[in-house]
Amino acid sequence: MADASLNLPEEKHSHGLRRWSAIEASRGSYDEATAAIERGTGQKVGKRQVESLAERAAFDVDAFYAERSAPECAPGDILVLSVDGKGIVMRPEALRGATKKAAEDTSPKLQGRLSRGEKRGRKRMAEIGAVYDVVPVPRSPTDVLASKDDEQVKGPEANHKWLTASVLEDAAPVIGDVFDEAQRRDPQHLCTWVALVDGNKHQIDCIETQAHRRTIDVTIIIDLIHVLEYLWTAAWCFFEEGDPRAEAWVRTRALAILEGGARDVAAGIRRRASSEGLKGSERKGADTCAKYLTNKADYLDYPTALAGGWPIATGIIEGACRHIVKDRFDVTGARWSVDGAEAILKLRVVRSNGDFDDYWRFHLLREHERVHRSRYANNIIPALAA
């Protein structure tokens, strides 16, 4: 009864040390976490113990977000859903089947480094999702691609940003979580739902499947920055590296795409490549760009997006991939297990969302239920100590 009143954990380490482990292990390497815990508490905890405590600390993150109330999106605002993926270097046994097989079948030409086109096959994709709302800011194509002499027009700003991430699950479940969060924010579907992506076909298919299953109208828009990268790839087929004419060429075609002419731009790129007699690898960048614009034209409806004041760039999710994944998981020499990577992802997401204190209270209540309350019969429930 006294153990239940104090909510003592199952393991020897206290909830206080578990909290320290959750914060420090999600902030930096396990070596840095153990050092920080010892400085702050005087208690020396091994790396394996810190990793185990962090995994236990992340146990209730999904349940926390499933039960919490979300900020409502004001009618007339834009509710934005965005997803992207980022690879994490894993231990060999933690790779997904196809990646593991590819790694086993790889025979590098050199022992010390990879040759061109070779891949190590060491990464497992973590899927990152974001939901946020924006007040619409209508713009014109020239507002988006303003020259140095034009007046700058500030685009829509993200409000109430929420992130989720998983390396255990693939894109479909994570996108399902993104839709769940959007549904909590706009249960009556009074806002305009927009999905911002980088053009990944599987992600687009998952978004369309979720929208159809839930009978929700979601407009998918491909990030303009990715389109610009394809245009620059095509430009180097026609201009020498560093030629200032390439910049003007890209801007002209980008403005045409923003005005709704993606297919016309694609056709023009192909015509120019043919008229200049480019063949084989000489025109590869141009053909790749033209194919991309043609295949993705249905998701390049920038005139509607700009008139409606929607965002058209994936800066939020790109920044999340860098902050949630790269800043922690790209530590030199790190190789992750699935459970360890999943726990740190969840903890970094909770901290990035600003929900850690609320989550920790929720986690302690769940721990009390699992470890103590569930073991008492006849509704004899010991109270938690204040």
Phi, psi and omega in degrees: 000319179295320178300319180292320179298324179272354182054049180290139181284170179288320182279173184287333183280144184285167174296330177297317177292326177296318178297314176303315181297318180299317182289309186287322180290331177278346181271317184211192183296164179295326175299314179294325180295315180297322179293318181294320179296318180294320178296319186278331186239343186079000181262127179268120180237134181289161181302315181297322179293319178298317179299316180295318179294322178294320178298317179295324182295332183270004190300327189253013185298312181298317180294323179301312182286333178291332185260342186283155175278145182249152177295135182283143175276127182292137177306134182097342176280171180257125176261116187255130174246136182214143180220153176198169180235153179214130184283144176238132179289123186245163168293151184307320182286348182264358180286151173292158188308310183295318180293320179298317179295318179298321179294320181292329182275352183285133176234088183301145179289328181243154180276325187271340182203166179274146173272171182301132178089348180274146178232147182284334184065046184250354191252148172242135187282127170265134180260130181245136178233150180220147172226134176202167177238154179224149169279127185299140177229094179299140181218166174252165176305320180288338172293322182287316181250057183291138174282173184294340181267350182276154175288130181285133177249121182286131180281179180294144181254142182284136176237148174055048181293137178227136182239153170218159182200152175201139170253345177286314181268158175268196189296320188301308179296323180294318177295326173299319177296322178298316178294324177299316179295317178298321179296321177296327182280332184220067185297333180267000179056051179268350180258165173274122181265127180231133176251123179257124182222172179261003178107359179300123186296319182296319178296318179298316179299318180295320179296315180295324178295314179297317180297318180293318182296325183263001182052051179243137178275109180237124178266126181265128178236132178273136181307128181297326183298321177295323177297317179298323178297321177294321178296320178294324176299319178292323184300324183286355170280338185250343185228154174288151179304128179089357179292120181298339178295334179296322181295316178295322179297315180295317182296318180299315180290325178295319177297321178296321178293319178296335178272002176100013185255040184300315182293322178294321178296318179300315179297319179296322178296317179296318180298317182294318179300321180287318182293332178271003176070024179287140181222155175056232184293339180297326183251010184301314180298321179294316180294321179298316178296314181298319179296318179298312181297322180291312183292328184258010186303325181295340181253015180244039181277067181291328177303317178294318181297314182291320178295326180275355179079023182279155169288151180229017178227149185261036182302325181297310183286327176297317177296324178295318178300320180291314185285312185288319187258296190300315185295338181249321190270347179269023175299132184305127176084356183288135173228127193252145165275163180296312183296318180295315180295319181297317181296314181293322175303311182299317181292322178294324178295313180300317180291320178296325179285351181076024186250010190298316182297316177296319179297320184295321176298317178298317181297318180295322177295319178295320178297319178299320178296313184290314190274328187238300189301321182294347183265356182259135181264166173059034177059025174278104187242107178293139181283150174288141176293143181293000000 
